Amino acid sequence: MSGHRELTHAEFLAEAKERFGEDPRNIAFTCPACGDSAAIREFPPESRHRAGQECIGRILGALGDVGYAGRGCDWAAYGLIPAPWAIAMADGRTIHSFPFADGASAVTS
C-alpha cells in the first residue's frame, strides 16, 4: 500500500488507465484500514460509484452487522480520517481516495 499522494484528476485517470487498462471496471483500490483490495466490477452496479472511497465491506454488510465476519471492513475515505490519496478536481474540490491495488492481483474477469 502506498502513503499520501496528491494527484490531479487527469493524473489519477492516466495512472488508472496505464495500470488497469481501458475498462474502468478493472480499476482496483486497497482499503487503508483492512488491506482488502477490490475492483470496481466487484461492487454491485448501483454502488460502483463508491469504489475507491468505501471499503467493499461497507457494501457487503460490515456497516450494520455487529458480528460481520465477511470480506473487508466499514472504512470510508470521507470519514474522520481521510484516505491517503487526495485527487484535485478541475472544479477546485478535493476528493479523497484509497490507493490503487496491485494490478496483477486485483483485475478479475
Secondary structure as the mmCIF struct_conf table of DSSP 4:
data_model
#
loop_
_struct_conf.conf_type_id
_struct_conf.id
_struct_conf.beg_label_comp_id
_struct_conf.beg_label_asym_id
_struct_conf.beg_label_seq_id
_struct_conf.end_label_comp_id
_struct_conf.end_label_asym_id
_struct_conf.end_label_seq_id
STRN STRN1 ARG A 5 THR A 8
HELX_RH_AL_P HELX_RH_AL_P1 HIS A 9 PHE A 20
BEND BEND1 GLU A 22 GLU A 22
HELX_RH_3T_P HELX_RH_3T_P1 PRO A 24 ASN A 26
STRN STRN2 ALA A 28 THR A 30
TURN_TY1_P TURN_TY1_P1 PRO A 32 CYS A 34
STRN STRN3 SER A 37 ALA A 39
HELX_RH_3T_P HELX_RH_3T_P2 ILE A 40 GLU A 42
BEND BEND2 PHE A 43 PHE A 43
HELX_RH_3T_P HELX_RH_3T_P3 PRO A 45 ARG A 50
STRN STRN4 ALA A 51 ALA A 51
TURN_TY1_P TURN_TY1_P2 GLY A 52 GLN A 53
STRN STRN5 GLU A 54 GLU A 54
HELX_RH_AL_P HELX_RH_AL_P2 ILE A 56 LEU A 60
TURN_TY1_P TURN_TY1_P3 GLY A 61 GLY A 64
TURN_TY1_P TURN_TY1_P4 VAL A 66 GLY A 67
BEND BEND3 GLY A 70 GLY A 72
BEND BEND4 ASP A 74 ASP A 74
STRN STRN6 ALA A 76 ALA A 76
TURN_TY1_P TURN_TY1_P5 ALA A 77 TYR A 78
BEND BEND5 GLY A 79 ILE A 81
BEND BEND6 PRO A 84 PRO A 84
STRN STRN7 TRP A 85 ALA A 88
TURN_TY1_P TURN_TY1_P6 ALA A 90 ASP A 91
BEND BEND7 GLY A 92 GLY A 92
STRN STRN8 THR A 94 SER A 97
HELX_LH_PP_P HELX_LH_PP_P1 PHE A 98 PRO A 99
STRN STRN9 PHE A 100 PHE A 100
HELX_LH_PP_P HELX_LH_PP_P2 ALA A 101 ALA A 101
HELX_RH_AL_P HELX_RH_AL_P3 GLY A 103 ALA A 106
#
